[in-house]
Amino acid sequence: MTTPIAYLEHLRLDAVRRELSSGESDQSVRGVAQKWGFTHVGRFSGQYRRRYGELPSQTLRRTEDNLA
């Protein structure tokens, strides 16, 4: 059970994670977060960390390392 707003937030966080994990070379955490409607990067980063246990920059870095 969750609220509609919380559900939509989870969908948006999942979309950000998928995009950060996609390996597109020209993306930044800030750009991807803003694309999915997260305007406050610090707050977004905290939400992301609570949901996935790592910072979005760590997801992006790990993806880049795996592609290298």
PyMOL Python script that loads the backbone (N, CA, C, O; Angstrom):
from pymol import cmd

cmd.read_pdbstr("""\
ATOM      1  N   MET A   1       0.840  -1.188   0.000  1.00  0.00           N
ATOM      2  CA  MET A   1       0.000   0.000   0.000  1.00  0.00           C
ATOM      3  C   MET A   1       0.881   1.246   0.000  1.00  0.00           C
ATOM      4  O   MET A   1       1.829   1.358   0.777  1.00  0.00           O
ATOM      5  N   THR A   2       0.553   2.155  -0.869  1.00  0.00           N
ATOM      6  CA  THR A   2       1.292   3.397  -0.971  1.00  0.00           C
ATOM      7  C   THR A   2       0.353   4.470  -1.525  1.00  0.00           C
ATOM      8  O   THR A   2      -0.718   4.165  -2.049  1.00  0.00           O
ATOM      9  N   THR A   3       0.761   5.689  -1.403  1.00  0.00           N
ATOM     10  CA  THR A   3      -0.035   6.784  -1.947  1.00  0.00           C
ATOM     11  C   THR A   3       0.262   6.930  -3.444  1.00  0.00           C
ATOM     12  O   THR A   3       1.307   6.481  -3.918  1.00  0.00           O
ATOM     13  N   PRO A   4      -0.643   7.548  -4.176  1.00  0.00           N
ATOM     14  CA  PRO A   4      -0.378   7.763  -5.607  1.00  0.00           C
ATOM     15  C   PRO A   4       0.893   8.594  -5.847  1.00  0.00           C
ATOM     16  O   PRO A   4       1.646   8.307  -6.777  1.00  0.00           O
ATOM     17  N   ILE A   5       1.133   9.598  -5.034  1.00  0.00           N
ATOM     18  CA  ILE A   5       2.325  10.435  -5.191  1.00  0.00           C
ATOM     19  C   ILE A   5       3.592   9.619  -4.943  1.00  0.00           C
ATOM     20  O   ILE A   5       4.558   9.730  -5.698  1.00  0.00           O
ATOM     21  N   ALA A   6       3.595   8.802  -3.894  1.00  0.00           N
ATOM     22  CA  ALA A   6       4.766   7.969  -3.599  1.00  0.00           C
ATOM     23  C   ALA A   6       5.002   6.960  -4.720  1.00  0.00           C
ATOM     24  O   ALA A   6       6.148   6.685  -5.077  1.00  0.00           O
ATOM     25  N   TYR A   7       3.928   6.411  -5.270  1.00  0.00           N
ATOM     26  CA  TYR A   7       4.047   5.468  -6.374  1.00  0.00           C
ATOM     27  C   TYR A   7       4.689   6.142  -7.594  1.00  0.00           C
ATOM     28  O   TYR A   7       5.596   5.583  -8.211  1.00  0.00           O
ATOM     29  N   LEU A   8       4.219   7.328  -7.931  1.00  0.00           N
ATOM     30  CA  LEU A   8       4.795   8.052  -9.064  1.00  0.00           C
ATOM     31  C   LEU A   8       6.256   8.398  -8.821  1.00  0.00           C
ATOM     32  O   LEU A   8       7.070   8.340  -9.742  1.00  0.00           O
ATOM     33  N   GLU A   9       6.593   8.757  -7.585  1.00  0.00           N
ATOM     34  CA  GLU A   9       7.988   9.051  -7.258  1.00  0.00           C
ATOM     35  C   GLU A   9       8.859   7.816  -7.463  1.00  0.00           C
ATOM     36  O   GLU A   9       9.970   7.915  -7.984  1.00  0.00           O
ATOM     37  N   HIS A  10       8.357   6.656  -7.056  1.00  0.00           N
ATOM     38  CA  HIS A  10       9.117   5.412  -7.251  1.00  0.00           C
ATOM     39  C   HIS A  10       9.307   5.131  -8.737  1.00  0.00           C
ATOM     40  O   HIS A  10      10.379   4.698  -9.159  1.00  0.00           O
ATOM     41  N   LEU A  11       8.261   5.377  -9.533  1.00  0.00           N
ATOM     42  CA  LEU A  11       8.394   5.176 -10.982  1.00  0.00           C
ATOM     43  C   LEU A  11       9.461   6.102 -11.561  1.00  0.00           C
ATOM     44  O   LEU A  11      10.270   5.684 -12.388  1.00  0.00           O
ATOM     45  N   ARG A  12       9.459   7.361 -11.123  1.00  0.00           N
ATOM     46  CA  ARG A  12      10.443   8.317 -11.622  1.00  0.00           C
ATOM     47  C   ARG A  12      11.851   7.931 -11.173  1.00  0.00           C
ATOM     48  O   ARG A  12      12.795   8.037 -11.957  1.00  0.00           O
ATOM     49  N   LEU A  13      12.008   7.489  -9.932  1.00  0.00           N
ATOM     50  CA  LEU A  13      13.320   7.049  -9.459  1.00  0.00           C
ATOM     51  C   LEU A  13      13.800   5.839 -10.257  1.00  0.00           C
ATOM     52  O   LEU A  13      14.975   5.749 -10.614  1.00  0.00           O
ATOM     53  N   ASP A  14      12.889   4.913 -10.534  1.00  0.00           N
ATOM     54  CA  ASP A  14      13.252   3.742 -11.345  1.00  0.00           C
ATOM     55  C   ASP A  14      13.708   4.162 -12.741  1.00  0.00           C
ATOM     56  O   ASP A  14      14.655   3.596 -13.285  1.00  0.00           O
ATOM     57  N   ALA A  15      13.030   5.158 -13.319  1.00  0.00           N
ATOM     58  CA  ALA A  15      13.403   5.640 -14.646  1.00  0.00           C
ATOM     59  C   ALA A  15      14.790   6.275 -14.624  1.00  0.00           C
ATOM     60  O   ALA A  15      15.587   6.063 -15.538  1.00  0.00           O
ATOM     61  N   VAL A  16      15.078   7.053 -13.585  1.00  0.00           N
ATOM     62  CA  VAL A  16      16.408   7.655 -13.457  1.00  0.00           C
ATOM     63  C   VAL A  16      17.460   6.563 -13.349  1.00  0.00           C
ATOM     64  O   VAL A  16      18.494   6.630 -14.014  1.00  0.00           O
ATOM     65  N   ARG A  17      17.210   5.571 -12.530  1.00  0.00           N
ATOM     66  CA  ARG A  17      18.192   4.486 -12.351  1.00  0.00           C
ATOM     67  C   ARG A  17      18.445   3.755 -13.667  1.00  0.00           C
ATOM     68  O   ARG A  17      19.589   3.458 -14.011  1.00  0.00           O
ATOM     69  N   ARG A  18      17.372   3.469 -14.397  1.00  0.00           N
ATOM     70  CA  ARG A  18      17.538   2.808 -15.702  1.00  0.00           C
ATOM     71  C   ARG A  18      18.390   3.654 -16.632  1.00  0.00           C
ATOM     72  O   ARG A  18      19.270   3.141 -17.322  1.00  0.00           O
ATOM     73  N   GLU A  19      18.125   4.945 -16.648  1.00  0.00           N
ATOM     74  CA  GLU A  19      18.878   5.814 -17.556  1.00  0.00           C
ATOM     75  C   GLU A  19      20.339   5.940 -17.131  1.00  0.00           C
ATOM     76  O   GLU A  19      21.233   5.933 -17.977  1.00  0.00           O
ATOM     77  N   LEU A  20      20.584   6.055 -15.828  1.00  0.00           N
ATOM     78  CA  LEU A  20      21.971   6.136 -15.353  1.00  0.00           C
ATOM     79  C   LEU A  20      22.718   4.838 -15.622  1.00  0.00           C
ATOM     80  O   LEU A  20      23.936   4.844 -15.802  1.00  0.00           O
ATOM     81  N   SER A  21      22.001   3.740 -15.650  1.00  0.00           N
ATOM     82  CA  SER A  21      22.619   2.428 -15.886  1.00  0.00           C
ATOM     83  C   SER A  21      22.736   2.084 -17.359  1.00  0.00           C
ATOM     84  O   SER A  21      23.305   1.050 -17.710  1.00  0.00           O
ATOM     85  N   SER A  22      22.205   2.939 -18.227  1.00  0.00           N
ATOM     86  CA  SER A  22      22.174   2.619 -19.657  1.00  0.00           C
ATOM     87  C   SER A  22      23.524   2.786 -20.337  1.00  0.00           C
ATOM     88  O   SER A  22      23.770   2.189 -21.385  1.00  0.00           O
ATOM     89  N   GLY A  23      24.395   3.589 -19.752  1.00  0.00           N
ATOM     90  CA  GLY A  23      25.723   3.760 -20.322  1.00  0.00           C
ATOM     91  C   GLY A  23      25.832   4.813 -21.396  1.00  0.00           C
ATOM     92  O   GLY A  23      26.831   4.845 -22.115  1.00  0.00           O
ATOM     93  N   GLU A  24      24.846   5.677 -21.533  1.00  0.00           N
ATOM     94  CA  GLU A  24      24.966   6.773 -22.494  1.00  0.00           C
ATOM     95  C   GLU A  24      26.059   7.718 -22.016  1.00  0.00           C
ATOM     96  O   GLU A  24      26.057   8.127 -20.855  1.00  0.00           O
ATOM     97  N   SER A  25      26.978   8.066 -22.880  1.00  0.00           N
ATOM     98  CA  SER A  25      28.195   8.756 -22.477  1.00  0.00           C
ATOM     99  C   SER A  25      28.004  10.221 -22.115  1.00  0.00           C
ATOM    100  O   SER A  25      28.814  10.766 -21.365  1.00  0.00           O
ATOM    101  N   ASP A  26      26.982  10.866 -22.611  1.00  0.00           N
ATOM    102  CA  ASP A  26      26.854  12.312 -22.433  1.00  0.00           C
ATOM    103  C   ASP A  26      25.909  12.720 -21.300  1.00  0.00           C
ATOM    104  O   ASP A  26      25.484  13.875 -21.252  1.00  0.00           O
ATOM    105  N   GLN A  27      25.578  11.826 -20.411  1.00  0.00           N
ATOM    106  CA  GLN A  27      24.613  12.157 -19.372  1.00  0.00           C
ATOM    107  C   GLN A  27      25.294  12.537 -18.064  1.00  0.00           C
ATOM    108  O   GLN A  27      26.412  12.113 -17.769  1.00  0.00           O
ATOM    109  N   SER A  28      24.578  13.353 -17.290  1.00  0.00           N
ATOM    110  CA  SER A  28      25.019  13.713 -15.950  1.00  0.00           C
ATOM    111  C   SER A  28      23.884  13.398 -14.993  1.00  0.00           C
ATOM    112  O   SER A  28      22.725  13.317 -15.400  1.00  0.00           O
ATOM    113  N   VAL A  29      24.215  13.222 -13.733  1.00  0.00           N
ATOM    114  CA  VAL A  29      23.190  12.945 -12.731  1.00  0.00           C
ATOM    115  C   VAL A  29      22.184  14.091 -12.704  1.00  0.00           C
ATOM    116  O   VAL A  29      20.974  13.864 -12.700  1.00  0.00           O
ATOM    117  N   ARG A  30      22.685  15.311 -12.687  1.00  0.00           N
ATOM    118  CA  ARG A  30      21.799  16.475 -12.639  1.00  0.00           C
ATOM    119  C   ARG A  30      20.857  16.509 -13.842  1.00  0.00           C
ATOM    120  O   ARG A  30      19.657  16.741 -13.688  1.00  0.00           O
ATOM    121  N   GLY A  31      21.393  16.280 -15.026  1.00  0.00           N
ATOM    122  CA  GLY A  31      20.580  16.312 -16.231  1.00  0.00           C
ATOM    123  C   GLY A  31      19.498  15.252 -16.256  1.00  0.00           C
ATOM    124  O   GLY A  31      18.360  15.528 -16.636  1.00  0.00           O
ATOM    125  N   VAL A  32      19.849  14.041 -15.851  1.00  0.00           N
ATOM    126  CA  VAL A  32      18.878  12.944 -15.834  1.00  0.00           C
ATOM    127  C   VAL A  32      17.815  13.216 -14.770  1.00  0.00           C
ATOM    128  O   VAL A  32      16.625  13.017 -15.015  1.00  0.00           O
ATOM    129  N   ALA A  33      18.240  13.669 -13.596  1.00  0.00           N
ATOM    130  CA  ALA A  33      17.284  13.965 -12.521  1.00  0.00           C
ATOM    131  C   ALA A  33      16.305  15.043 -12.963  1.00  0.00           C
ATOM    132  O   ALA A  33      15.101  14.914 -12.742  1.00  0.00           O
ATOM    133  N   GLN A  34      16.803  16.092 -13.576  1.00  0.00           N
ATOM    134  CA  GLN A  34      15.922  17.167 -14.027  1.00  0.00           C
ATOM    135  C   GLN A  34      14.990  16.697 -15.135  1.00  0.00           C
ATOM    136  O   GLN A  34      13.834  17.116 -15.192  1.00  0.00           O
ATOM    137  N   LYS A  35      15.477  15.841 -16.003  1.00  0.00           N
ATOM    138  CA  LYS A  35      14.639  15.298 -17.078  1.00  0.00           C
ATOM    139  C   LYS A  35      13.419  14.579 -16.507  1.00  0.00           C
ATOM    140  O   LYS A  35      12.337  14.632 -17.092  1.00  0.00           O
ATOM    141  N   TRP A  36      13.588  13.913 -15.372  1.00  0.00           N
ATOM    142  CA  TRP A  36      12.506  13.155 -14.757  1.00  0.00           C
ATOM    143  C   TRP A  36      11.783  13.935 -13.660  1.00  0.00           C
ATOM    144  O   TRP A  36      11.037  13.352 -12.874  1.00  0.00           O
ATOM    145  N   GLY A  37      12.001  15.245 -13.605  1.00  0.00           N
ATOM    146  CA  GLY A  37      11.198  16.100 -12.740  1.00  0.00           C
ATOM    147  C   GLY A  37      11.739  16.340 -11.351  1.00  0.00           C
ATOM    148  O   GLY A  37      11.028  16.892 -10.511  1.00  0.00           O
ATOM    149  N   PHE A  38      12.965  15.948 -11.077  1.00  0.00           N
ATOM    150  CA  PHE A  38      13.577  16.205  -9.773  1.00  0.00           C
ATOM    151  C   PHE A  38      14.356  17.522  -9.878  1.00  0.00           C
ATOM    152  O   PHE A  38      15.427  17.571 -10.483  1.00  0.00           O
ATOM    153  N   THR A  39      13.816  18.573  -9.290  1.00  0.00           N
ATOM    154  CA  THR A  39      14.422  19.894  -9.448  1.00  0.00           C
ATOM    155  C   THR A  39      15.440  20.213  -8.368  1.00  0.00           C
ATOM    156  O   THR A  39      16.320  21.045  -8.588  1.00  0.00           O
ATOM    157  N   HIS A  40      15.347  19.584  -7.222  1.00  0.00           N
ATOM    158  CA  HIS A  40      16.291  19.823  -6.126  1.00  0.00           C
ATOM    159  C   HIS A  40      17.229  18.615  -6.056  1.00  0.00           C
ATOM    160  O   HIS A  40      16.857  17.558  -5.546  1.00  0.00           O
ATOM    161  N   VAL A  41      18.441  18.785  -6.572  1.00  0.00           N
ATOM    162  CA  VAL A  41      19.360  17.649  -6.739  1.00  0.00           C
ATOM    163  C   VAL A  41      19.737  17.022  -5.398  1.00  0.00           C
ATOM    164  O   VAL A  41      19.859  15.800  -5.312  1.00  0.00           O
ATOM    165  N   GLY A  42      19.922  17.817  -4.361  1.00  0.00           N
ATOM    166  CA  GLY A  42      20.273  17.273  -3.050  1.00  0.00           C
ATOM    167  C   GLY A  42      19.174  16.395  -2.476  1.00  0.00           C
ATOM    168  O   GLY A  42      19.443  15.317  -1.945  1.00  0.00           O
ATOM    169  N   ARG A  43      17.951  16.854  -2.584  1.00  0.00           N
ATOM    170  CA  ARG A  43      16.813  16.069  -2.098  1.00  0.00           C
ATOM    171  C   ARG A  43      16.653  14.801  -2.932  1.00  0.00           C
ATOM    172  O   ARG A  43      16.392  13.724  -2.396  1.00  0.00           O
ATOM    173  N   PHE A  44      16.812  14.938  -4.244  1.00  0.00           N
ATOM    174  CA  PHE A  44      16.735  13.779  -5.130  1.00  0.00           C
ATOM    175  C   PHE A  44      17.782  12.733  -4.746  1.00  0.00           C
ATOM    176  O   PHE A  44      17.488  11.540  -4.681  1.00  0.00           O
ATOM    177  N   SER A  45      18.997  13.195  -4.493  1.00  0.00           N
ATOM    178  CA  SER A  45      20.082  12.285  -4.160  1.00  0.00           C
ATOM    179  C   SER A  45      19.767  11.487  -2.889  1.00  0.00           C
ATOM    180  O   SER A  45      20.052  10.292  -2.813  1.00  0.00           O
ATOM    181  N   GLY A  46      19.185  12.150  -1.905  1.00  0.00           N
ATOM    182  CA  GLY A  46      18.789  11.459  -0.673  1.00  0.00           C
ATOM    183  C   GLY A  46      17.706  10.428  -0.918  1.00  0.00           C
ATOM    184  O   GLY A  46      17.764   9.325  -0.376  1.00  0.00           O
ATOM    185  N   GLN A  47      16.712  10.777  -1.734  1.00  0.00           N
ATOM    186  CA  GLN A  47      15.641   9.836  -2.070  1.00  0.00           C
ATOM    187  C   GLN A  47      16.207   8.620  -2.798  1.00  0.00           C
ATOM    188  O   GLN A  47      15.830   7.481  -2.522  1.00  0.00           O
ATOM    189  N   TYR A  48      17.101   8.881  -3.715  1.00  0.00           N
ATOM    190  CA  TYR A  48      17.716   7.812  -4.506  1.00  0.00           C
ATOM    191  C   TYR A  48      18.509   6.883  -3.588  1.00  0.00           C
ATOM    192  O   TYR A  48      18.416   5.660  -3.698  1.00  0.00           O
ATOM    193  N   ARG A  49      19.275   7.465  -2.695  1.00  0.00           N
ATOM    194  CA  ARG A  49      20.101   6.655  -1.790  1.00  0.00           C
ATOM    195  C   ARG A  49      19.233   5.799  -0.865  1.00  0.00           C
ATOM    196  O   ARG A  49      19.554   4.638  -0.608  1.00  0.00           O
ATOM    197  N   ARG A  50      18.150   6.363  -0.372  1.00  0.00           N
ATOM    198  CA  ARG A  50      17.247   5.577   0.494  1.00  0.00           C
ATOM    199  C   ARG A  50      16.655   4.402  -0.274  1.00  0.00           C
ATOM    200  O   ARG A  50      16.500   3.313   0.278  1.00  0.00           O
ATOM    201  N   ARG A  51      16.330   4.615  -1.526  1.00  0.00           N
ATOM    202  CA  ARG A  51      15.681   3.549  -2.320  1.00  0.00           C
ATOM    203  C   ARG A  51      16.669   2.487  -2.795  1.00  0.00           C
ATOM    204  O   ARG A  51      16.336   1.302  -2.791  1.00  0.00           O
ATOM    205  N   TYR A  52      17.883   2.883  -3.208  1.00  0.00           N
ATOM    206  CA  TYR A  52      18.811   1.942  -3.839  1.00  0.00           C
ATOM    207  C   TYR A  52      20.077   1.660  -3.040  1.00  0.00           C
ATOM    208  O   TYR A  52      20.855   0.782  -3.415  1.00  0.00           O
ATOM    209  N   GLY A  53      20.296   2.383  -1.951  1.00  0.00           N
ATOM    210  CA  GLY A  53      21.453   2.108  -1.114  1.00  0.00           C
ATOM    211  C   GLY A  53      22.768   2.639  -1.659  1.00  0.00           C
ATOM    212  O   GLY A  53      23.837   2.270  -1.173  1.00  0.00           O
ATOM    213  N   GLU A  54      22.699   3.493  -2.652  1.00  0.00           N
ATOM    214  CA  GLU A  54      23.898   4.122  -3.197  1.00  0.00           C
ATOM    215  C   GLU A  54      23.506   5.472  -3.798  1.00  0.00           C
ATOM    216  O   GLU A  54      22.341   5.711  -4.114  1.00  0.00           O
ATOM    217  N   LEU A  55      24.480   6.329  -3.946  1.00  0.00           N
ATOM    218  CA  LEU A  55      24.231   7.626  -4.556  1.00  0.00           C
ATOM    219  C   LEU A  55      24.057   7.469  -6.066  1.00  0.00           C
ATOM    220  O   LEU A  55      24.601   6.532  -6.650  1.00  0.00           O
ATOM    221  N   PRO A  56      23.314   8.360  -6.703  1.00  0.00           N
ATOM    222  CA  PRO A  56      23.171   8.257  -8.157  1.00  0.00           C
ATOM    223  C   PRO A  56      24.507   8.378  -8.884  1.00  0.00           C
ATOM    224  O   PRO A  56      24.707   7.762  -9.931  1.00  0.00           O
ATOM    225  N   SER A  57      25.411   9.163  -8.333  1.00  0.00           N
ATOM    226  CA  SER A  57      26.735   9.276  -8.957  1.00  0.00           C
ATOM    227  C   SER A  57      27.487   7.952  -8.895  1.00  0.00           C
ATOM    228  O   SER A  57      28.286   7.660  -9.784  1.00  0.00           O
ATOM    229  N   GLN A  58      27.248   7.153  -7.871  1.00  0.00           N
ATOM    230  CA  GLN A  58      27.882   5.836  -7.775  1.00  0.00           C
ATOM    231  C   GLN A  58      27.321   4.895  -8.840  1.00  0.00           C
ATOM    232  O   GLN A  58      28.063   4.110  -9.430  1.00  0.00           O
ATOM    233  N   THR A  59      26.025   4.974  -9.083  1.00  0.00           N
ATOM    234  CA  THR A  59      25.416   4.162 -10.145  1.00  0.00           C
ATOM    235  C   THR A  59      26.027   4.519 -11.488  1.00  0.00           C
ATOM    236  O   THR A  59      26.412   3.642 -12.262  1.00  0.00           O
ATOM    237  N   LEU A  60      26.111   5.818 -11.759  1.00  0.00           N
ATOM    238  CA  LEU A  60      26.671   6.275 -13.025  1.00  0.00           C
ATOM    239  C   LEU A  60      28.122   5.855 -13.159  1.00  0.00           C
ATOM    240  O   LEU A  60      28.528   5.368 -14.214  1.00  0.00           O
ATOM    241  N   ARG A  61      28.914   6.036 -12.108  1.00  0.00           N
ATOM    242  CA  ARG A  61      30.336   5.687 -12.135  1.00  0.00           C
ATOM    243  C   ARG A  61      30.517   4.183 -12.363  1.00  0.00           C
ATOM    244  O   ARG A  61      31.367   3.774 -13.155  1.00  0.00           O
ATOM    245  N   ARG A  62      29.724   3.363 -11.677  1.00  0.00           N
ATOM    246  CA  ARG A  62      29.836   1.917 -11.829  1.00  0.00           C
ATOM    247  C   ARG A  62      29.503   1.518 -13.269  1.00  0.00           C
ATOM    248  O   ARG A  62      30.158   0.646 -13.839  1.00  0.00           O
ATOM    249  N   THR A  63      28.511   2.139 -13.842  1.00  0.00           N
ATOM    250  CA  THR A  63      28.132   1.853 -15.222  1.00  0.00           C
ATOM    251  C   THR A  63      29.258   2.229 -16.171  1.00  0.00           C
ATOM    252  O   THR A  63      29.586   1.472 -17.084  1.00  0.00           O
ATOM    253  N   GLU A  64      29.849   3.395 -15.956  1.00  0.00           N
ATOM    254  CA  GLU A  64      30.950   3.832 -16.804  1.00  0.00           C
ATOM    255  C   GLU A  64      32.146   2.909 -16.668  1.00  0.00           C
ATOM    256  O   GLU A  64      32.814   2.611 -17.658  1.00  0.00           O
ATOM    257  N   ASP A  65      32.427   2.449 -15.443  1.00  0.00           N
ATOM    258  CA  ASP A  65      33.550   1.528 -15.208  1.00  0.00           C
ATOM    259  C   ASP A  65      33.310   0.189 -15.914  1.00  0.00           C
ATOM    260  O   ASP A  65      34.246  -0.403 -16.452  1.00  0.00           O
ATOM    261  N   ASN A  66      32.061  -0.290 -15.914  1.00  0.00           N
ATOM    262  CA  ASN A  66      31.754  -1.561 -16.559  1.00  0.00           C
ATOM    263  C   ASN A  66      31.864  -1.480 -18.073  1.00  0.00           C
ATOM    264  O   ASN A  66      32.134  -2.484 -18.733  1.00  0.00           O
ATOM    265  N   LEU A  67      31.656  -0.286 -18.627  1.00  0.00           N
ATOM    266  CA  LEU A  67      31.731  -0.131 -20.064  1.00  0.00           C
ATOM    267  C   LEU A  67      33.167   0.054 -20.559  1.00  0.00           C
ATOM    268  O   LEU A  67      33.466  -0.166 -21.733  1.00  0.00           O
ATOM    269  N   ALA A  68      34.039   0.458 -19.651  1.00  0.00           N
ATOM    270  CA  ALA A  68      35.442   0.732 -20.037  1.00  0.00           C
ATOM    271  C   ALA A  68      36.247  -0.525 -20.223  1.00  0.00           C
ATOM    272  O   ALA A  68      37.433  -0.457 -20.545  1.00  0.00           O
TER     273      ALA A  68
END
""", "prot")
cmd.dss("prot")
cmd.show_as("cartoon", "prot")
cmd.util.cbc("prot")
cmd.orient("prot")
